[in-house]
Amino acid sequence: MSKRIVVGLDPSEHSQMALKVACIRAALFEGTVTGVAVVDVPGIDAAARGAGVGAGHYARRSRERHIQEARSKLSALLEELERTCAEHGVACEPVLREGAPAEIIAEEALAADLIVIGTRTFFHFETEHSHGDTINHLLRAQACPIMVIPKELDLPIKRVIIPYDGTRKSARSMRSFVDLTANLPVALDVLLLSVDEDTEEAMTDLERPLKYLHAYGFDVEVKVVPGDAKEVIRDVARVNMPTMVVLGASEKSSIRVALFGSVTKSLLEDGTIPLYVAA
């Protein structure tokens, strides 16, 4: 169930689609969308410091101007948030704060069921061509599960791919997804996917998660495909679009394997496939 959803707001098409996804999901559960708009003061300060020695006066004026411009743009985003939520019949909570965007979004999500954010972020008012530091930070913090949404997506999503390899990580991500989705009042098909050269052994390993998903009423297709996991999951997702891929954070706690494993990193860099990343 998703009663409280946090959305990171920025002036990009990715953010607009993320907000739409959040509203659709909140409407199903009579939930609330918290739209978080952040004046990126650390980013503005870093840019001001780049003015060089002797430019302190101009740097301060530039800082103040950029903060005011950011506030103006973000106020417009919060007005758009209220309009979009009203169109979907969803309650909304606009939040405008100053600080590091990722830290503030993670803080707001401490009492939420889900974060929804665009695959590319625009918090610095400069397009990030990669998934960027904001998403990396949110995935490391993992205050709650995260949906990462591309700028183009046919809605609604009615199919989910759950890669399963028999590890605790894949089991946790599956359970996390079921916890948020089992009571969804719309039909949702699941493709339970194993990437393995040994088809017979892989099918045996899929018996337990298959029973688990059936217990919650999901219509499940089982598939075993040999090959490289990054390529297989990406290709299967593209064939099944619109779909969402369910992934889990790494079990290794150092820095969660820098970016939670090569599969998550590869799909984030691809930027076209919606992801659900569990804690």
Stockholm file with secondary structure:
# STOCKHOLM 1.0

chainA/1-279         MSKRIVVGLDPSEHSQMALKVACIRAALFEGTVTGVAVVDVPGIDAAARGAGVGAGHYARRSRERHIQEARSKLSALLEELERTCAEHGVACEPVLREGAPAEIIAEEALAADLIVIGTRTFFHFETEHSHGDTINHLLRAQACPIMVIPKELDLPIKRVIIPYDGTRKSARSMRSFVDLTANLPVALDVLLLSVDEDTEEAMTDLERPLKYLHAYGFDVEVKVVPGDAKEVIRDVARVNMPTMVVLGASEKSSIRVALFGSVTKSLLEDGTIPLYVAA
#=GR chainA/1-279 SS CCSEEEEECCSSHHHHHHHHHHHHHHHHTTCEEEEEEEECHHHHHHHHHTTCTTCHHHHHHHHHHHHHHHHHHHHHHHHHHHHHHHHTTCEEEEEEEESCHHHHHHHHGGGCSEEEEESSCCTTSSCCSSSHHHHHHHHHHCSSCEEEECSCCCSSCCEEEEECCSSHHHHHHHHHHHHHHTTCSSCCEEEEEEECSCHHHHHHHTHHHHHHHHHTTCEEEEEEECSCHHHHHHHHHHHTCSCEEEEECCSCCSSSHHHHCHHHHHHHHHCSSCEEEEC
#=GC SS_cons         CCSEEEEECCSSHHHHHHHHHHHHHHHHTTCEEEEEEEECHHHHHHHHHTTCTTCHHHHHHHHHHHHHHHHHHHHHHHHHHHHHHHHTTCEEEEEEEESCHHHHHHHHGGGCSEEEEESSCCTTSSCCSSSHHHHHHHHHHCSSCEEEECSCCCSSCCEEEEECCSSHHHHHHHHHHHHHHTTCSSCCEEEEEEECSCHHHHHHHTHHHHHHHHHTTCEEEEEEECSCHHHHHHHHHHHTCSCEEEEECCSCCSSSHHHHCHHHHHHHHHCSSCEEEEC
//
